[in-house]
Amino acid sequence: QFQLVESGGRLVQAGGSLRLSCVASGRAFNTYSMGWFRQAPGKELFFVGTISWTGANIYYANSVKGRFTISRDNAKSTVYLQMNTLKPEDTAVYYCAANKAPYGFGGDASDFGSWGQGTQVSVSS
């Protein structure tokens, strides 16, 4: 379906900002919703948010709402995760994912069929 490559993760101090990027290679990127997930050491995969294929609909987990912003540029086949006011509890490997089907929209990991390799975000206190 898609090959996804995330970038932008690094060590940052609490209160800082990062922008993650996810570049997709594949066809019809503009018909697939995209999602961001994260996984902290020893914890389960956590849904961060998802954006519809046009970008008109975006849904966030409550714990990141107001701090994180998802956007996409279909001309560049890229989805972004802007993270502001970062907290130590945001430390995790962040993954982007593409929905299994065109025009699908959901927030569960099982809704997504292609995954990137992940990028590490570490927030120091």
Residue pairs with C-beta under 8 A, 6 or more apart in sequence:
1 26
1 98
1 100
1 113
1 114
2 24
2 25
2 26
2 29
2 32
2 98
2 114
3 24
3 25
3 26
3 114
4 22
4 23
4 24
4 96
4 97
4 98
4 114
4 115
4 116
4 117
5 22
5 23
5 25
5 116
5 117
6 20
6 21
6 22
6 94
6 95
6 96
6 116
6 117
6 118
6 119
7 20
7 21
7 22
7 23
7 119
8 18
8 19
8 20
8 21
8 119
9 18
9 20
9 93
9 94
9 119
9 120
9 121
9 122
10 18
10 120
10 121
10 122
11 122
11 123
11 124
12 18
12 86
12 121
12 122
12 123
12 124
13 123
13 124
14 86
14 87
14 88
14 123
14 124
14 125
15 85
15 86
16 86
16 123
17 82
17 83
17 84
17 85
17 86
18 82
18 83
18 86
18 121
19 80
19 81
19 82
19 83
20 36
20 80
20 81
20 83
20 94
20 96
20 119
20 121
21 78
21 79
21 80
22 34
22 36
22 78
22 79
22 80
22 81
22 96
22 116
23 76
23 77
23 78
24 34
24 77
24 78
24 79
24 98
24 114
25 77
26 77
26 98
26 114
28 102
29 74
29 77
30 53
30 54
30 74
31 53
31 102
31 103
32 53
32 98
32 99
32 101
32 102
32 104
33 50
33 51
33 52
33 53
33 98
33 99
33 103
33 104
33 105
33 106
34 50
34 51
34 70
34 72
34 79
34 96
34 97
34 98
34 99
35 47
35 48
35 49
35 50
35 51
35 96
35 97
35 98
35 99
35 107
35 111
35 112
36 48
36 49
36 50
36 70
36 79
36 81
36 94
36 95
36 96
36 97
37 45
37 46
37 47
37 48
37 94
37 95
37 96
37 97
37 109
38 45
38 46
38 48
38 90
38 92
38 93
38 94
38 95
38 121
39 45
39 46
39 92
39 93
39 95
39 118
40 46
40 89
40 91
40 92
40 93
43 92
45 95
45 109
46 61
46 92
47 61
47 107
47 108
47 109
48 60
48 61
48 64
48 68
48 70
48 81
48 94
49 58
49 59
49 60
49 61
49 64
49 68
49 70
49 81
50 58
50 59
50 70
50 105
50 106
50 107
51 57
51 58
51 70
51 71
51 72
51 79
52 58
52 105
53 74
53 102
53 103
55 71
55 72
55 74
57 105
58 70
59 107
60 68
60 70
64 83
64 90
67 83
67 84
67 85
67 86
68 81
68 82
68 83
68 84
69 80
69 81
69 82
69 84
70 79
70 80
70 81
70 82
71 79
71 80
71 82
72 78
72 79
72 80
73 79
73 80
79 96
81 94
81 96
83 90
83 121
86 121
86 123
87 123
88 123
88 124
88 125
89 123
90 121
90 123
91 121
91 122
91 123
92 120
92 121
93 118
93 119
93 120
93 121
94 118
94 119
94 120
94 121
95 115
95 116
95 117
95 118
96 115
96 116
97 109
97 112
97 113
97 114
97 115
97 116
98 112
98 113
98 114
99 105
99 106
99 111
99 112
99 113
100 111
100 112
100 113
101 113
104 111
105 111
